[in-house]
Amino acid sequence: MTHRQTDKRFNQRECEIIFFTLQRLSRKEVARKLNLSYRTIENKLQSIYEKAGVQNGQQFIDYFCTSGMNQYLPPELLPSGRHVISV
């Protein structure tokens, strides 16, 4: 996994939401993880869906797996003092 975002259309917060959504967390679980409201997650996911040009959850998964963003890992989830090396 890589800690850098792979698509500049998505900001850091959107990449975090994408990551947790791809981990099959519910919107409520994502909201708790990111200390945001459920409604904020709903709004941000709608924006992500529009930017990605997808209509549903399966298209979301397909798009981000195909684009390589399923390899993204939010930096705050990396253990302190560790670095990810891409080969």
VOGU-3710 file (C-alpha; in Angstrom, 3 decimals, decimal comma):
1> mthrqtdkrf> 0,000/0,000/0,000  1,078/3,546/-0,565  0,509/6,569/1,600  0,289/9,010/-1,317  -2,948/9,780/-3,044  -3,003/8,624/-6,643  -5,659/10,893/-8,147  -5,329/14,645/-7,708  -9,080/15,166/-8,214  -9,633/13,930/-4,674
11> nqreceiiff> -8,412/15,854/-1,637  -6,908/14,263/1,458  -10,240/13,949/3,312  -11,931/12,410/0,257  -9,077/9,893/-0,024  -9,626/8,922/3,607  -13,346/8,448/2,966  -12,575/6,392/-0,140  -10,149/4,246/1,873  -12,631/3,490/4,654
21> tlqrlsrkev> -15,464/2,916/2,189  -13,325/0,411/0,277  -12,697/-1,329/3,622  -16,493/-1,906/3,700  -17,134/0,410/6,643  -20,634/1,854/6,780  -21,126/5,577/6,386  -21,778/5,833/10,126  -18,553/3,963/10,897  -16,607/6,235/8,529
31> arklnlsyrt> -18,122/9,275/10,243  -17,011/7,967/13,648  -13,487/7,161/12,419  -13,051/10,653/10,972  -14,920/12,527/13,714  -17,406/13,884/11,188  -21,169/13,773/11,027  -22,974/11,089/9,082  -24,456/13,836/6,884  -20,985/15,201/6,076
41> ienklqsiye> -19,895/11,738/4,947  -23,054/11,449/2,812  -22,312/14,809/1,153  -18,649/14,014/0,569  -19,482/10,594/-0,877  -21,951/12,210/-3,263  -19,180/14,547/-4,426  -16,754/11,610/-4,785  -19,323/9,651/-6,826  -19,776/12,664/-9,139
51> kagvqngqqf> -16,019/13,201/-9,593  -15,517/9,493/-10,321  -18,560/9,289/-12,598  -20,069/6,351/-10,728  -23,679/5,674/-9,777  -23,578/2,939/-7,141  -21,437/1,058/-4,660  -20,244/-1,608/-7,083  -19,185/0,986/-9,656  -17,402/2,844/-6,824
61> idyfctsgmn> -15,434/-0,285/-5,907  -14,668/-1,115/-9,549  -13,536/2,441/-10,318  -11,181/2,787/-7,361  -9,752/-0,719/-7,730  -9,109/-0,133/-11,443  -7,583/3,301/-10,801  -5,202/1,907/-8,182  -6,598/4,058/-5,388  -7,429/0,884/-3,478
71> qylppellps> -3,683/0,901/-2,704  -3,932/4,234/-0,856  -3,283/4,189/2,893  -3,978/7,320/4,957  -0,677/8,515/6,484  -2,155/8,644/9,999  -2,684/4,866/9,845  1,028/4,219/9,326  2,905/3,330/12,505  5,078/6,207/13,695
81> grhvisv> 8,616/6,065/12,361  7,766/3,700/9,525  7,938/4,400/5,825  6,234/2,727/2,918  8,511/1,833/0,046  6,977/1,232/-3,356  8,727/-1,349/-5,545
//
